[in-house]
């Protein structure tokens, strides 16, 4: 596996299509709410996320989700601005993300849309 920190040694490795902090909705039995996480959308259509930006390339991602065939779009059901959701084709899970601005939300939706329909 080639990670972001190895770019100088592997110059032909494509950079991730999108990366940055998003808030992810947590709905576990114990925790509920929004957690800030570092997301990296790779060229292969997989969305990786980490607890912190510094973990990318050093730690295993908390989760990796294949976006091909997923349902993606803005979501107003939670009454919070800049929220969008992702329903992967493989799972019975819905991911809710919250960006810091409309522009940031559009940037992620555009990148994810390309991964959904490669």
DODORO-196008 format. One line per field, with one value per residue (C-alpha): residue in one letter; x, y, z. Coordinates in steps of 0.05 Angstrom, whole numbers. Layout:
BEGIN
resn: c(A	...)
x: c(X	...)
y: c(Y	...)
z: c(Z	...)
This chain:
BEGIN
resn: c(X	X	X	X	X	X	X	X	X	X	X	X	X	X	X	X	X	X	X	X	X	X	X	X	X	X	X	X	X	X	X	X	X	X	X	X	X	X	X	X	X	X	X	X	X	X	X	X	X	X	X	X	X	X	X	X	X	X	X	X	X	X	X	X	X	X	X	X	X	X	X	X	X	X	X	X	X	X	X	X	X	X	X	X	X	X	X	X	X	X	X	X	X	X	X	X	X	X	X	X	X	X	X	X	X	X	X	X	X	X	X	X	X	X	X	X	X	X)
x: c(0	27	9	10	77	110	92	164	190	133	121	71	24	-40	-56	-123	-181	-207	-184	-202	-239	-313	-358	-387	-451	-441	-499	-471	-508	-462	-443	-488	-470	-418	-344	-292	-253	-200	-227	-187	-222	-174	-171	-195	-262	-250	-264	-216	-223	-178	-185	-134	-99	-31	-56	-59	-1	18	-42	-94	-158	-215	-257	-253	-316	-324	-365	-378	-453	-468	-525	-499	-533	-548	-593	-639	-673	-627	-641	-567	-534	-482	-502	-497	-506	-475	-509	-458	-485	-456	-483	-543	-511	-521	-463	-481	-427	-426	-381	-360	-390	-434	-372	-337	-399	-403	-329	-340	-405	-372	-312	-356	-402	-342	-325	-397	-397	-325)
y: c(0	68	125	201	209	164	211	235	164	144	205	169	153	192	241	231	265	298	303	344	348	332	319	248	231	178	133	78	51	90	153	198	264	291	274	312	263	268	239	218	199	158	152	80	104	85	134	127	163	175	206	261	288	266	193	189	146	127	90	45	82	76	53	45	49	34	90	57	50	88	137	207	273	333	320	369	318	333	408	425	462	431	359	305	230	169	101	51	-3	-58	-38	-27	35	109	157	229	282	355	405	473	511	502	507	451	408	418	400	334	317	329	285	230	232	216	157	132	130	115)
z: c(0	-19	28	21	55	2	-56	-65	-71	-118	-162	-207	-150	-159	-103	-68	-105	-42	30	91	156	159	218	217	253	306	322	364	425	471	432	393	360	311	310	271	227	172	106	45	-19	-61	-137	-132	-104	-32	24	83	149	208	276	258	197	225	226	150	127	198	224	193	175	224	165	89	47	-27	-59	-127	-135	-70	-63	-47	-37	7	66	103	149	207	208	204	146	99	114	62	65	34	29	4	-43	0	67	109	138	124	133	150	139	156	121	147	87	26	-18	21	17	-59	-66	-29	-66	-133	-116	-86	-147	-192	-146	-148	-225	-246)
